[in-house]
Amino acid sequence: MILIIIFQDKNNMAGNELVSAWKLDDEAQGILLMKVLEDEGILSELRSEQIPWMNGIMKAARGYWGDLMVLERDKIKTDEIIQSYLGEIDID
């Protein structure tokens, strides 16, 4: 039997927590923003708030589909990138 023990220095772990960077309208918006962030070198993931067998009820209850999650250390840069990207989209 092999036992591996990993000691983590909490000072070096700062900024490695996942935080919500954006409340998403739907999964498609999340996938699009994930790609935008990936192109900028930021890793992200989606956290859905939906319950599969209750088609959309949580979006109606909470007002959003889910969260775009990034590492805490990337949050400020992520906000800037998303604001810039969404500002470039002409909605009219």
RAPE-V156131 format. One record per helix or strand of 3 or more residues. SS is the DSSP state (@ for helix, = for strand). FROM is the first residue (numbers start at 0). TO is the last residue. If there is no record, write none. Layout:
# RAPE-V156131
SS,FROM,TO
SS,FROM,TO
This chain:
# RAPE-V156131
=,17,23
@,26,38
=,43,47
@,51,53
@,56,61
=,65,70
@,71,87
